[in-house]
Structure formats: C-alpha cells, structure tokens
C-alpha cells in the first residue's frame, strides 16, 4: 500500500485526536516508547512477586493469580518479556524470560491440551525469532507434533477440551480460540517442510470457517462434532452470554486466526473471511466509540456491561496485520480502528499506573463472565496482544 499516504494519514489522525483529547491521543512513537517503559517497570515488579516456578495469569481480589506451566496462559508471560525486551533491550527481562522458559519447556510433550500454540509458540516462538537460538526452534517443533496428535481426520479438526467426556455436554468440542493455535502448526510445517502439519491446520481452519460462523460473520464459541460421522452435533457457548450471542474475544480470535492463515497460504477465502469478521466488528451497533468492546456484543446490560481490554488488544493486533493484505481504503479503516483501540488502552483508564496492578500492564479485562471468574481484572494475554500490537504499529511507523 502507499506508505507515504498512510504516513500522512497517521500524522493527520494524531493531530485531530490530540486536539480533541490529549490523554487519548493516538499512540505516537513517543507514546509507544512510554508504554514500553511502563511495561519494563511493571514486569520487573511482576517477576519479583511470582511464586517459584509459577506463571502469572491475573490479579483478582487483591491477590496475584499464578499457575503451573500446564496452564493455557503460561506462555504469555515469557512472550510479554520477550516483547518488552525487543523494544527496550533490557537484559534483565531477557534473563527472566529465559528462566521461565526452562520451567515451561517440559510442556512440549503435553498432548492433553489444544493450547500448545498459546503456551509454546508465544514463548519459544518469540524466543527463537529474537535470539536465533536453535534449541528454541526445536522446542516449537516438538510442541507442534504434540498438538497434531489431537487431530481427528473424521472430524477434520483438532479437539479442544477433553473434560466434556465426563460431563457429556459435548462429544468433540472445538472452540473458536483454537484458530490461534494453528499458527504454530503453520510455522512448523513451513520451517521443517512437513506438509502433514500444514494440512492439519488447513483442515481445521476450513471446518471452522464452514461451521463456526453465522451469515453475518459472527462466531459461535463452541461447535461439537459427532466422532462417527464428523457431522456437527451442536453449536453452543461456554464463555459467551448465550449460544447465539457474539462473545467479543471470540470474534477477535477468529479475526486474528483467519488473517494469520491468509499470511501463510495466500488463500483468498481466508482473507475474505477475515474481512467479513472485521466488518462485523467495526459496524456492530454495540461497539463503543472508544473501540474497547463489551465482553459480549449481545450482553443484556449494555451500556453498563463490562468491557474487555483483552478483546480489544487481540483485535488491534489482527487489524494491524490485516491492513497489509487489503486495498488502501480498507487498510486505512483497519489502521484507524486499531489506533483507536490502542489509544484507549494506552489511556489512564486502562493502562495501570507504575507500581500498581500487581505488575500487569492493562486493567479491565473479562476472563469467564458466566463462571464469575476474572471479571474486570488484568489478564496476561491482554498484555501480550497489546504489546504485540504496539510493536506492529511501531514497526510500521519506523519503516
């Protein structure tokens, strides 16, 4: 796309928003630097609070919530550390990241979770990209093969949860979140020239595109399949408001996942699908003006419903990649939307003050509303995708 025109647009947008509200101005390079300086300080605090061999997840009821390495959120902490190190070059963060990887590495053989992409690619994938250490690449490889064992050729998807086998709620559940874990398979398939990994990811993405989405490109959270026929058994939710509602972070997972699949395959159907999801998000009447969505687009108590900073962070990161694959008009729309999201998240309303929030960067995310869990709290993956989006924006503005 036209870099000069995008730069001019960015400058104009910064001036307009800066005149309207200085605290919520679109993040400039100076603003991005400031956020990463804040993150550098916060994550040193967080490292000091962590129990031995645990990974931070949230901060709830004035208590740091930390989990063992087999928690689905474990990879985001080292991932955040690597992102902050990438920008600040603070070697203390690199040391902390490498220390956490030693604890996490054993999960490369964990075949009991579909979340190995979150756990091992956000951590070891970034570690390899930034350091070039071949040992990290080999961990990603083994993790990818562990994840691939959860693929069922009859269903055509990677199984998400195993716990449904004892509560009989679903026969073979596949959640929209799982689109994110395909990135590790696509990367490993390309890096190690193994078409089996690539084919598994493509099959899963195709089935998800076929069965998870409604005509308006909103997504179901959970689709369960019959293991004998491979047919859809039921379409439900677990973390959303209702089976037919649009859980906000789920829409973000879909947007990010299909954008990523287009990056690897250049399959136009993935790009068209990502654009459809983007349009759903950006034209929804319940999307607030500041672009941080309510936890569910159909929450019954809008406009007093809780906002989800994690959903905004995921969406912003996805938009800043999707804009590279579309025409100039759409690209400007996606860039403007991402910058509005990041602007709000960078404001005092969402960005934690130094020395607060137990070291987490963002406030006001929603984990699992129906279970009354992690509501209006910091979440480690909100920080991860926020930092990722800011790095993308920074790189765009320095090119």
ROZA-783083 format. One record per residue: residue number from 1; residue in one letter; x, y, z of N, C-alpha, C in turn. Coordinates in pm, whole numbers, plus 50000, padded with zeros to 5 digits. Layout:
# residues N
NUM;A;X;Y;Z;X;Y;Z;X;Y;Z
...
# end
This chain:
# residues 399
1;X;50084;49881;50000;50000;50000;50000;50087;50124;50000
2;X;50028;50239;49982;50102;50364;49968;50151;50410;50104
3;X;50282;50391;50130;50339;50422;50262;50331;50570;50292
4;X;50358;50654;50189;50354;50798;50210;50215;50844;50252
5;X;50113;50790;50185;49976;50830;50217;49937;50782;50356
6;X;49979;50660;50393;49949;50609;50527;50017;50694;50633
7;X;50142;50738;50605;50213;50823;50700;50141;50955;50718
8;X;50097;51015;50607;50024;51141;50614;49895;51124;50693
9;X;49827;51011;50669;49702;50984;50741;49728;50971;50891
10;X;49839;50904;50924;49873;50885;51066;49897;51019;51134
11;X;49972;51107;51065;50001;51239;51122;49873;51318;51141
12;X;49786;51318;51038;49660;51391;51045;49574;51337;51159
13;X;49566;51203;51170;49484;51142;51273;49536;51177;51412
14;X;49668;51179;51425;49727;51214;51554;49692;51356;51594
15;X;49699;51448;51497;49667;51588;51525;49522;51603;51566
16;X;49431;51539;51489;49288;51552;51517;49255;51500;51656
17;X;49301;51377;51686;49268;51319;51816;49342;51391;51929
18;X;49463;51438;51900;49537;51509;52001;49468;51638;52041
19;X;49405;51705;51946;49332;51828;51976;49207;51798;52056
20;X;49146;51683;52030;49020;51651;52098;49045;51607;52242
21;X;49150;51527;52262;49173;51470;52396;49317;51425;52406
22;X;49399;51501;52475;49541;51472;52480;49569;51338;52546
23;X;49489;51303;52647;49513;51176;52717;49481;51057;52628
24;X;49391;51076;52531;49352;50964;52446;49398;50986;52302
25;X;49511;51055;52285;49564;51074;52151;49613;50941;52097
26;X;49612;50931;51964;49660;50808;51900;49806;50788;51937
27;X;49846;50665;51974;49983;50643;52019;50085;50683;51913
28;X;50168;50780;51941;50279;50815;51854;50397;50729;51894
29;X;50507;50740;51821;50626;50663;51859;50670;50699;51999
30;X;50658;50828;52034;50693;50869;52170;50601;50802;52271
31;X;50470;50797;52239;50375;50733;52327;50401;50584;52341
32;X;50439;50518;52231;50471;50376;52236;50593;50352;52324
33;X;50693;50438;52310;50812;50426;52396;50774;50436;52543
34;X;50683;50527;52573;50640;50547;52711;50569;50424;52766
35;X;50484;50363;52684;50414;50242;52728;50514;50130;52755
36;X;50614;50115;52670;50711;50009;52690;50801;50037;52811
37;X;50827;50163;52839;50899;50195;52962;50816;50156;53084
38;X;50685;50182;53075;50595;50141;53183;50595;49987;53196
39;X;50586;49921;53082;50586;49774;53083;50715;49719;53141
40;X;50826;49781;53109;50955;49738;53160;50957;49740;53313
41;X;50904;49848;53369;50898;49861;53515;50798;49764;53575
42;X;50680;49754;53512;50575;49667;53566;50617;49521;53568
43;X;50683;49476;53461;50717;49335;53453;50833;49298;53545
44;X;50915;49394;53578;51015;49367;53682;50946;49350;53817
45;X;50845;49433;53842;50766;49416;53965;50698;49281;53968
46;X;50637;49244;53856;50564;49118;53848;50658;48999;53871
47;X;50776;49005;53813;50874;48898;53831;50910;48881;53979
48;X;50917;48992;54050;50950;48986;54191;50841;48931;54279
49;X;50718;48932;54229;50604;48884;54307;50569;48738;54279
50;X;50624;48682;54173;50585;48548;54130;50634;48440;54225
51;X;50547;48346;54260;50593;48227;54333;50688;48145;54246
52;X;50769;48066;54308;50869;47985;54237;50801;47893;54135
53;X;50853;47896;54012;50809;47807;53904;50661;47825;53866
54;X;50606;47943;53889;50468;47971;53851;50464;48079;53743
55;X;50349;48089;53676;50331;48184;53566;50211;48273;53597
56;X;50225;48403;53582;50116;48494;53618;50001;48484;53520
57;X;49880;48493;53573;49761;48486;53489;49672;48609;53509
58;X;49650;48648;53636;49561;48759;53665;49591;48814;53804
59;X;49513;48915;53840;49522;48975;53973;49379;49000;54017
60;X;49332;48920;54111;49191;48919;54148;49177;48922;54299
61;X;49086;49008;54349;49063;49021;54493;49194;49051;54568
62;X;49272;49142;54507;49399;49184;54565;49499;49070;54583
63;X;49487;48970;54497;49577;48855;54504;49628;48821;54365
64;X;49759;48802;54354;49817;48759;54228;49777;48614;54200
65;X;49719;48591;54084;49681;48456;54042;49792;48402;53952
66;X;49859;48299;53998;49968;48237;53922;49943;48086;53913
67;X;49981;48030;53800;49952;47890;53774;50079;47814;53734
68;X;50069;47682;53733;50178;47597;53689;50196;47605;53538
69;X;50300;47542;53489;50335;47554;53347;50233;47491;53254
70;X;50147;47403;53305;50049;47339;53217;49922;47423;53200
71;X;49917;47540;53260;49803;47631;53240;49810;47689;53099
72;X;49694;47712;53038;49692;47757;52899;49753;47896;52882
73;X;49763;47971;52991;49817;48107;52984;49968;48113;53009
74;X;50033;48001;53032;50172;48003;53078;50268;48068;52978
75;X;50243;48055;52850;50336;48108;52750;50332;48258;52732
76;X;50226;48322;52781;50214;48466;52759;50313;48547;52841
77;X;50347;48498;52959;50442;48573;53043;50579;48583;52977
78;X;50643;48472;52940;50770;48488;52868;50752;48563;52737
79;X;50637;48544;52671;50612;48619;52548;50612;48769;52572
80;X;50547;48814;52679;50547;48956;52714;50689;49005;52742
81;X;50764;48924;52817;50900;48963;52850;50985;48979;52724
82;X;50969;48889;52629;51044;48899;52504;51002;49022;52423
83;X;50873;49053;52422;50826;49172;52350;50884;49299;52412
84;X;50883;49306;52546;50936;49426;52611;51087;49433;52592
85;X;51155;49319;52600;51299;49317;52574;51329;49361;52431
86;X;51247;49316;52338;51268;49352;52198;51270;49503;52178
87;X;51186;49573;52254;51176;49719;52239;51275;49792;52328
88;X;51296;49745;52450;51378;49821;52546;51522;49773;52555
89;X;51546;49649;52512;51680;49587;52520;51731;49575;52665
90;X;51639;49564;52758;51677;49548;52899;51712;49401;52923
91;X;51839;49375;52949;51887;49237;52961;51827;49163;53081
92;X;51782;49237;53183;51720;49172;53298;51591;49102;53258
93;X;51517;49161;53166;51394;49097;53118;51425;48973;53036
94;X;51533;48980;52958;51574;48863;52881;51611;48748;52974
95;X;51681;48777;53080;51718;48673;53176;51595;48612;53242
96;X;51498;48696;53277;51375;48646;53338;51297;48560;53239
97;X;51293;48603;53113;51224;48525;53010;51289;48388;52993
98;X;51420;48386;52986;51491;48259;52967;51473;48167;53088
99;X;51467;48227;53206;51443;48147;53327;51305;48081;53322
100;X;51205;48155;53277;51070;48099;53270;51059;47991;53163
101;X;51138;48004;53056;51134;47902;52951;51184;47767;53002
102;X;51279;47770;53092;51331;47644;53146;51223;47568;53222
103;X;51134;47642;53286;51023;47579;53357;50916;47530;53259
104;X;50897;47607;53154;50789;47579;53059;50822;47467;52961
105;X;50950;47445;52935;50990;47356;52825;50928;47218;52831
106;X;50909;47165;52950;50856;47028;52961;50718;47012;52898
107;X;50646;47123;52877;50512;47115;52819;50515;47081;52670
108;X;50632;47075;52611;50641;47044;52468;50587;46905;52436
109;X;50580;46818;52536;50526;46684;52514;50384;46668;52569
110;X;50324;46779;52607;50189;46776;52664;50087;46758;52552
111;X;50024;46642;52549;49925;46611;52444;49783;46620;52497
112;X;49769;46672;52617;49638;46679;52682;49574;46817;52667
113;X;49635;46905;52587;49580;47039;52569;49589;47083;52424
114;X;49489;47156;52380;49491;47214;52246;49561;47349;52245
115;X;49599;47400;52362;49652;47535;52375;49803;47544;52364
116;X;49867;47443;52307;50013;47445;52297;50064;47560;52212
117;X;49983;47607;52119;50025;47723;52041;50040;47845;52128
118;X;49938;47873;52209;49947;47981;52306;50067;47960;52399
119;X;50082;47838;52448;50180;47810;52551;50323;47811;52496
120;X;50344;47752;52379;50480;47728;52332;50524;47817;52216
121;X;50430;47865;52135;50471;47949;52023;50483;48096;52066
122;X;50392;48140;52154;50403;48277;52205;50529;48294;52288
123;X;50580;48186;52341;50701;48189;52425;50825;48150;52345
124;X;50835;48022;52311;50954;47974;52241;50962;48025;52098
125;X;50847;48049;52036;50848;48105;51901;50910;48243;51900
126;X;50868;48327;51994;50929;48461;52005;51074;48452;52050
127;X;51104;48359;52137;51241;48342;52184;51333;48310;52066
128;X;51290;48221;51979;51372;48186;51863;51382;48303;51766
129;X;51272;48371;51742;51272;48485;51649;51368;48594;51694
130;X;51373;48618;51823;51453;48729;51876;51599;48689;51899
131;X;51623;48567;51946;51760;48528;51982;51829;48442;51876
132;X;51750;48372;51793;51809;48283;51695;51862;48153;51753
133;X;51831;48125;51879;51877;48004;51945;51805;47882;51887
134;X;51879;47792;51825;51819;47677;51758;51747;47584;51855
135;X;51789;47583;51979;51723;47497;52077;51577;47537;52093
136;X;51549;47666;52086;51411;47712;52098;51328;47666;51978
137;X;51387;47667;51862;51316;47621;51742;51278;47473;51754
138;X;51366;47395;51810;51338;47252;51825;51228;47226;51927
139;X;51216;47313;52027;51106;47301;52122;50973;47327;52051
140;X;50971;47426;51965;50850;47455;51888;50814;47335;51800
141;X;50913;47275;51740;50889;47159;51653;50823;47046;51731
142;X;50879;47011;51845;50823;46902;51924;50683;46938;51975
143;X;50663;47063;52009;50531;47109;52055;50429;47095;51944
144;X;50467;47128;51821;50376;47118;51708;50332;46973;51686
145;X;50425;46881;51697;50388;46741;51680;50300;46691;51794
146;X;50321;46743;51913;50231;46706;52024;50090;46758;51999
147;X;50079;46881;51952;49948;46937;51922;49878;46859;51811
148;X;49954;46816;51712;49897;46744;51597;49832;46612;51638
149;X;49872;46554;51751;49812;46428;51795;49665;46445;51832
150;X;49620;46567;51851;49482;46592;51890;49390;46608;51768
151;X;49444;46588;51650;49365;46599;51528;49290;46470;51500
152;X;49164;46483;51461;49082;46367;51423;49046;46382;51276
153;X;49087;46288;51195;49068;46300;51050;48922;46290;51009
154;X;48840;46221;51088;48696;46213;51057;48630;46348;51079
155;X;48658;46410;51192;48603;46541;51222;48670;46649;51137
156;X;48801;46633;51117;48876;46732;51040;48926;46848;51124
157;X;48921;46832;51257;48962;46940;51348;49047;46885;51461
158;X;49118;46974;51526;49188;46945;51649;49089;46956;51764
159;X;49086;46856;51846;48996;46859;51961;49039;46966;52060
160;X;48943;47042;52110;48976;47142;52211;48981;47077;52348
161;X;48870;47072;52417;48872;47023;52555;48850;46872;52564
162;X;48907;46815;52668;48883;46674;52699;48777;46657;52807
163;X;48754;46764;52885;48667;46747;53002;48523;46719;52966
164;X;48483;46741;52842;48344;46714;52803;48311;46566;52806
165;X;48415;46482;52807;48389;46338;52806;48325;46291;52936
166;X;48345;46366;53044;48284;46323;53169;48160;46402;53207
167;X;48134;46516;53143;48009;46585;53176;47905;46571;53065
168;X;47945;46503;52957;47853;46471;52846;47789;46595;52782
169;X;47853;46709;52795;47798;46829;52733;47825;46831;52583
170;X;47947;46790;52547;47985;46786;52405;48054;46654;52377
171;X;48040;46606;52255;48109;46483;52217;48251;46513;52172
172;X;48268;46616;52087;48401;46651;52036;48403;46803;52020
173;X;48432;46877;52128;48422;47023;52122;48541;47088;52051
174;X;48508;47187;51969;48609;47270;51903;48571;47414;51929
175;X;48662;47492;51987;48631;47630;52021;48701;47726;51924
176;X;48643;47843;51907;48697;47941;51812;48839;47982;51852
177;X;48870;47977;51981;49004;48009;52030;49112;47927;51960
178;X;49075;47807;51918;49173;47714;51862;49232;47762;51730
179;X;49169;47860;51666;49228;47919;51545;49366;47977;51576
180;X;49386;48023;51699;49513;48085;51735;49626;47983;51745
181;X;49593;47861;51782;49696;47758;51799;49744;47701;51666
182;X;49674;47733;51558;49714;47686;51426;49842;47753;51378
183;X;49873;47871;51432;49992;47942;51384;50119;47859;51407
184;X;50127;47792;51519;50245;47709;51546;50256;47596;51445
185;X;50142;47536;51408;50145;47428;51309;50186;47480;51172
186;X;50132;47595;51133;50165;47652;51002;50313;47691;50997
187;X;50362;47749;51104;50503;47790;51107;50595;47668;51103
188;X;50565;47569;51186;50649;47449;51191;50641;47371;51060
189;X;50522;47365;51002;50508;47296;50875;50596;47357;50767
190;X;50603;47488;50766;50688;47558;50669;50835;47546;50705
191;X;50867;47568;50832;51007;47569;50877;51072;47433;50861
192;X;50996;47325;50884;51052;47191;50880;51004;47111;50759
193;X;50941;47180;50666;50896;47119;50540;50813;46994;50564
194;X;50718;47005;50655;50630;46893;50685;50487;46931;50648
195;X;50442;46880;50538;50309;46916;50488;50198;46859;50575
196;X;50228;46757;50655;50126;46699;50742;50076;46803;50842
197;X;50168;46877;50904;50129;46980;50998;50047;47088;50930
198;X;50089;47127;50811;50017;47230;50735;49876;47184;50700
199;X;49864;47060;50656;49733;47007;50616;49637;46999;50735
200;X;49689;46964;50851;49605;46960;50971;49551;47098;51002
201;X;49637;47199;50997;49594;47336;51027;49492;47385;50925
202;X;49516;47356;50799;49423;47400;50694;49288;47330;50708
203;X;49290;47201;50737;49164;47130;50757;49086;47190;50872
204;X;49154;47218;50982;49087;47277;51098;49029;47414;51064
205;X;49107;47495;50995;49060;47629;50958;48941;47621;50864
206;X;48945;47530;50768;48834;47517;50673;48706;47474;50742
207;X;48717;47376;50832;48599;47330;50905;48545;47440;50996
208;X;48633;47516;51056;48591;47626;51142;48520;47733;51060
209;X;48575;47764;50945;48513;47864;50857;48374;47817;50814
210;X;48360;47689;50791;48234;47631;50744;48128;47624;50853
211;X;48167;47592;50975;48069;47557;51078;48059;47653;51197
212;X;48159;47737;51218;48158;47822;51336;48089;47956;51315
213;X;48065;47993;51191;48022;48129;51164;47880;48138;51109
214;X;47812;48242;51152;47679;48274;51102;47691;48356;50975
215;X;47578;48386;50913;47580;48459;50787;47639;48599;50800
216;X;47631;48658;50921;47684;48793;50940;47830;48792;50983
217;X;47894;48674;50982;48034;48655;51020;48059;48662;51170
218;X;47955;48661;51250;47975;48642;51394;47999;48493;51419
219;X;48064;48465;51531;48110;48329;51557;48042;48266;51678
220;X;48012;48139;51665;47980;48058;51783;48109;48036;51862
221;X;48095;48014;51990;48214;47983;52070;48252;47836;52056
222;X;48156;47745;52078;48184;47602;52077;48100;47532;51971
223;X;48166;47456;51886;48096;47366;51794;48142;47224;51827
224;X;48046;47138;51855;48078;46999;51888;48042;46909;51770
225;X;48126;46809;51745;48110;46720;51631;48081;46576;51676
226;X;48013;46505;51591;47991;46362;51608;48116;46289;51559
227;X;48178;46208;51645;48304;46145;51608;48288;46029;51509
228;X;48166;45980;51493;48144;45870;51399;48125;45923;51257
229;X;48043;46028;51244;48011;46081;51112;48089;46207;51077
230;X;48139;46276;51178;48207;46403;51154;48111;46519;51138
231;X;47981;46493;51154;47882;46599;51139;47876;46685;51264
232;X;47825;46807;51248;47808;46896;51362;47702;46840;51456
233;X;47736;46831;51583;47644;46780;51684;47562;46894;51746
234;X;47630;47002;51784;47561;47118;51843;47651;47240;51837
235;X;47589;47356;51846;47660;47483;51847;47619;47560;51972
236;X;47717;47587;52060;47685;47644;52190;47790;47750;52229
237;X;47780;47792;52353;47883;47879;52409;47928;47823;52543
238;X;48041;47871;52590;48090;47839;52723;48125;47968;52797
239;X;48187;48060;52727;48228;48186;52790;48145;48306;52745
240;X;48060;48288;52646;47977;48398;52599;47847;48409;52678
241;X;47767;48511;52642;47640;48535;52711;47538;48426;52678
242;X;47528;48388;52552;47428;48289;52510;47481;48216;52387
243;X;47418;48103;52355;47463;48024;52240;47465;48106;52113
244;X;47367;48194;52095;47356;48271;51971;47417;48411;51982
245;X;47484;48439;52091;47546;48571;52106;47686;48571;52045
246;X;47746;48689;52041;47881;48704;51985;47976;48744;52097
247;X;48042;48645;52156;48141;48667;52260;48256;48747;52201
248;X;48287;48860;52262;48378;48957;52198;48516;48900;52170
249;X;48578;48837;52270;48713;48786;52245;48712;48677;52139
250;X;48603;48602;52132;48591;48501;52028;48594;48561;51889
251;X;48532;48678;51873;48536;48745;51743;48679;48787;51712
252;X;48752;48829;51817;48892;48864;51798;48978;48745;51761
253;X;48953;48630;51827;49029;48510;51791;49007;48474;51644
254;X;48884;48483;51599;48855;48450;51459;48923;48546;51363
255;X;48914;48675;51391;48976;48776;51306;49126;48753;51295
256;X;49189;48731;51407;49334;48709;51410;49369;48578;51338
257;X;49294;48472;51368;49325;48341;51315;49317;48333;51163
258;X;49212;48389;51104;49198;48380;50959;49291;48477;50887
259;X;49325;48588;50951;49427;48676;50895;49561;48603;50891
260;X;49594;48533;50999;49717;48455;51005;49719;48345;50900
261;X;49606;48277;50880;49600;48170;50781;49622;48224;50640
262;X;49573;48342;50614;49599;48402;50483;49748;48433;50466
263;X;49812;48478;50573;49955;48508;50566;50034;48387;50517
264;X;50000;48270;50568;50075;48150;50533;50034;48090;50400
265;X;49906;48097;50366;49857;48023;50249;49828;48110;50127
266;X;49798;48237;50150;49751;48329;50045;49621;48277;49981
267;X;49545;48200;50057;49415;48151;50013;49314;48265;50029
268;X;49255;48306;49918;49166;48422;49919;49045;48401;50009
269;X;49002;48277;50026;48885;48252;50111;48913;48292;50256
270;X;49035;48273;50302;49071;48315;50438;49071;48467;50450
271;X;49122;48533;50349;49123;48679;50352;48981;48734;50350
272;X;48898;48678;50263;48758;48724;50257;48688;48702;50390
273;X;48720;48590;50455;48656;48561;50583;48703;48658;50691
274;X;48831;48686;50692;48884;48783;50789;48821;48920;50768
275;X;48804;48960;50645;48742;49089;50615;48596;49090;50659
276;X;48528;48976;50644;48389;48967;50689;48379;48982;50841
277;X;48468;48917;50914;48469;48930;51060;48501;49074;51099
278;X;48597;49134;51030;48634;49273;51058;48515;49366;51039
279;X;48441;49344;50934;48325;49429;50908;48218;49410;51015
280;X;48201;49287;51060;48105;49261;51168;48143;49341;51292
281;X;48269;49334;51329;48317;49403;51449;48302;49554;51435
282;X;48343;49608;51321;48350;49753;51307;48216;49819;51281
283;X;48118;49743;51235;47987;49801;51207;47883;49764;51312
284;X;47923;49689;51413;47825;49645;51512;47774;49766;51592
285;X;47644;49779;51605;47589;49895;51677;47629;49900;51825
286;X;47671;49788;51881;47710;49786;52021;47860;49804;52043
287;X;47934;49835;51937;48076;49866;51956;48088;50009;52007
288;X;48146;50029;52125;48159;50165;52180;48248;50254;52094
289;X;48231;50383;52109;48310;50478;52030;48459;50468;52057
290;X;48496;50428;52179;48639;50418;52211;48700;50286;52166
291;X;48618;50199;52107;48662;50076;52041;48711;49966;52136
292;X;48680;49975;52262;48703;49862;52353;48569;49794;52374
293;X;48550;49674;52319;48417;49613;52317;48369;49569;52454
294;X;48237;49560;52466;48179;49491;52581;48219;49344;52573
295;X;48217;49275;52686;48266;49137;52688;48191;49047;52592
296;X;48066;49081;52564;47986;49011;52462;47908;49117;52387
297;X;47908;49109;52255;47838;49209;52175;47687;49210;52202
298;X;47637;49101;52261;47494;49091;52290;47466;49084;52440
299;X;47559;49131;52521;47537;49133;52666;47409;49210;52697
300;X;47325;49159;52786;47192;49219;52807;47195;49354;52878
301;X;47306;49387;52947;47310;49510;53025;47392;49621;52961
302;X;47416;49612;52830;47480;49722;52759;47392;49846;52774
303;X;47444;49965;52808;47585;50006;52803;47660;49996;52936
304;X;47604;49931;53037;47677;49919;53163;47754;49788;53174
305;X;47747;49707;53071;47819;49579;53071;47969;49602;53079
306;X;48040;49503;53133;48185;49513;53147;48253;49515;53009
307;X;48358;49595;53001;48440;49598;52881;48548;49490;52890
308;X;48603;49453;52775;48708;49352;52772;48830;49406;52698
309;X;48928;49452;52775;49051;49504;52715;49124;49396;52636
310;X;49113;49271;52677;49183;49164;52605;49127;49148;52464
311;X;48996;49162;52449;48935;49151;52316;48985;49264;52226
312;X;48992;49385;52280;49042;49499;52202;49187;49478;52161
313;X;49269;49424;52251;49411;49403;52221;49428;49301;52109
314;X;49353;49191;52115;49361;49089;52010;49315;49148;51877
315;X;49204;49220;51879;49152;49280;51756;49250;49381;51696
316;X;49308;49465;51780;49402;49566;51731;49521;49501;51663
317;X;49576;49397;51725;49689;49328;51664;49651;49266;51530
318;X;49532;49208;51524;49485;49147;51399;49465;49253;51291
319;X;49404;49364;51325;49381;49471;51227;49511;49523;51169
320;X;49615;49530;51253;49743;49584;51206;49818;49487;51117
321;X;49776;49362;51112;49827;49271;51009;49734;49269;50889
322;X;49605;49263;50913;49509;49254;50804;49523;49371;50706
323;X;49560;49487;50755;49571;49605;50668;49678;49586;50560
324;X;49771;49494;50581;49875;49471;50481;49826;49393;50361
325;X;49706;49334;50370;49660;49242;50266;49540;49295;50187
326;X;49501;49418;50211;49378;49470;50153;49404;49599;50076
327;X;49298;49650;50011;49313;49775;49937;49333;49893;50032
328;X;49369;50006;49975;49406;50120;50057;49292;50170;50144
329;X;49171;50169;50092;49056;50217;50170;49034;50131;50293
330;X;49034;49999;50273;49016;49909;50386;49133;49918;50484
331;X;49254;49932;50430;49372;49939;50516;49364;50060;50609
332;X;49325;50173;50556;49313;50293;50639;49207;50275;50746
333;X;49100;50207;50711;48994;50180;50807;49044;50092;50920
334;X;49120;49987;50886;49171;49897;50988;49276;49966;51076
335;X;49361;50046;51013;49463;50118;51090;49397;50216;51188
336;X;49299;50290;51140;49230;50385;51227;49165;50314;51344
337;X;49101;50201;51317;49034;50126;51423;49133;50074;51525
338;X;49244;50017;51477;49346;49965;51569;49403;50076;51654
339;X;49428;50190;51594;49485;50302;51669;49387;50357;51772
340;X;49261;50356;51740;49162;50398;51840;49164;50302;51959
341;X;49168;50172;51929;49173;50073;52036;49298;50092;52122
342;X;49412;50107;52058;49537;50122;52131;49544;50254;52206
343;X;49481;50356;52148;49474;50484;52216;49399;50472;52348
344;X;49284;50406;52344;49205;50388;52465;49279;50302;52566
345;X;49339;50194;52519;49412;50105;52610;49536;50173;52669
346;X;49590;50273;52599;49706;50347;52648;49669;50461;52742
347;X;49541;50486;52758;49494;50595;52843;49494;50553;52989
348;X;49488;50649;53082;49488;50615;53225;49372;50524;53266
349;X;49266;50522;53189;49152;50437;53223;49189;50289;53217
350;X;49276;50253;53125;49310;50111;53106;49455;50077;53139
351;X;49546;50171;53123;49687;50144;53147;49719;50166;53295
352;X;49772;50062;53358;49797;50069;53502;49907;50170;53534
353;X;49890;50238;53644;49995;50327;53694;50116;50243;53737
354;X;50231;50302;53725;50354;50235;53766;50345;50192;53912
355;X;50382;50067;53938;50381;50015;54074;50247;49964;54122
356;X;50146;49959;54033;50014;49909;54070;49980;49785;53988
357;X;49860;49731;54012;49805;49624;53928;49887;49496;53935
358;X;49963;49481;54045;50046;49362;54067;50148;49339;53954
359;X;50179;49446;53882;50278;49435;53775;50219;49416;53637
360;X;50091;49384;53628;50028;49373;53496;50017;49512;53433
361;X;50007;49515;53303;50006;49642;53231;49866;49699;53214
362;X;49772;49615;53171;49637;49661;53142;49538;49623;53252
363;X;49440;49707;53270;49327;49680;53359;49204;49645;53275
364;X;49099;49600;53340;48964;49590;53283;48949;49488;53170
365;X;48988;49365;53196;48958;49256;53104;48855;49164;53168
366;X;48799;49076;53085;48700;48980;53133;48742;48841;53087
367;X;48762;48752;53183;48802;48616;53150;48683;48526;53119
368;X;48606;48490;53221;48496;48395;53203;48376;48450;53280
369;X;48298;48532;53214;48187;48600;53281;48082;48504;53334
370;X;48036;48405;53256;47932;48315;53309;47973;48240;53435
371;X;48102;48218;53453;48151;48149;53573;48195;48247;53682
372;X;48169;48376;53658;48207;48481;53754;48356;48475;53787
373;X;48436;48450;53685;48580;48434;53701;48656;48539;53620
374;X;48750;48605;53684;48837;48703;53619;48756;48812;53549
375;X;48670;48875;53625;48585;48981;53571;48640;49117;53613
376;X;48664;49203;53515;48719;49336;53538;48854;49327;53608
377;X;48941;49243;53554;49073;49219;53611;49179;49233;53502
378;X;49306;49243;53541;49412;49228;53441;49420;49083;53398
379;X;49462;49061;53273;49484;48926;53222;49614;48927;53142
380;X;49694;48825;53160;49827;48823;53099;49819;48826;52946
381;X;49716;48764;52889;49709;48764;52742;49662;48898;52688
382;X;49592;48977;52768;49560;49114;52726;49689;49193;52709
383;X;49780;49181;52807;49910;49248;52797;49986;49200;52674
384;X;49984;49070;52649;50062;49013;52539;50020;49072;52404
385;X;49891;49070;52375;49846;49117;52244;49850;49270;52234
386;X;49839;49338;52346;49857;49483;52349;50000;49519;52311
387;X;50097;49453;52373;50237;49478;52340;50268;49439;52196
388;X;50212;49329;52151;50232;49285;52013;50179;49389;51915
389;X;50059;49440;51941;50000;49540;51853;50084;49668;51851
390;X;50132;49711;51966;50215;49832;51972;50345;49813;51896
391;X;50403;49694;51903;50525;49667;51826;50497;49673;51677
392;X;50385;49620;51634;50348;49627;51493;50333;49772;51449
393;X;50264;49850;51531;50244;49991;51499;50378;50065;51496
394;X;50463;50036;51591;50595;50099;51596;50676;50066;51471
395;X;50672;49939;51431;50747;49897;51313;50693;49962;51187
396;X;50561;49977;51178;50500;50044;51062;50547;50189;51053
397;X;50555;50253;51167;50587;50396;51168;50736;50425;51151
398;X;50819;50321;51169;50963;50341;51151;51010;50297;51013
399;X;50921;50240;50935;50960;50194;50800;50959;50311;50702
# end
